[in-house]
Amino acid sequence: MTDKPYIRPPWPARVIGGRAARLFQPAIVHSLTVPGRVTGRERTVPVAVLDHGGQRYLISAYGDTEWSRNLRAAGHARLRGRRRSERIETIEVPTEDRRPLIAEYLRQYGRLPTVQRTFDALPDPANHPTFRITDPRSTGDELRTKP
């Protein structure tokens, strides 16, 4: 286990929230599939992708989550939105560069259930792993549009 802060999402957020969010907020919620760092078994979680300054980011609102540790170890994942699925590669954003990204994340998504509360409970940007999504074309795996 890690010694970095983590807030376990409440049961409704874990069991109902992710599924409901994908239905009611499909433009916001994506599915992130990351290989496990120990088993290699793929894990899928709902995430909100932050578009900011011409770049896309993944920010772990709940702290040092399993998906963030898996993504840190793998450096790649599959991101599925409404109509497309893409293989992504990521680079972790240094702690000192996270504050404006977190502020924008809260501006865009702070109204969603539990988001603002988790950032209030974990106010230090170091507690929120943040990843910049690199250009998917650089991975050699083109975007696929679902019919």
Buried (B, 14 or more C-beta within 10 A) or exposed (E): EEEBBBBEBEEEBEEEBBEBBBEEEEEBBBBBBBBBBEEEEEBBBBBBBBEBEEEBBBBBBBBBBBBBBBBBEBBBBBBBBEEEBBBBBBEBBEBEEBEEBBBBBBEBBBEBEBBBEBBEEBEEBBBBBBBBBBEBEEEEBEEEEEE
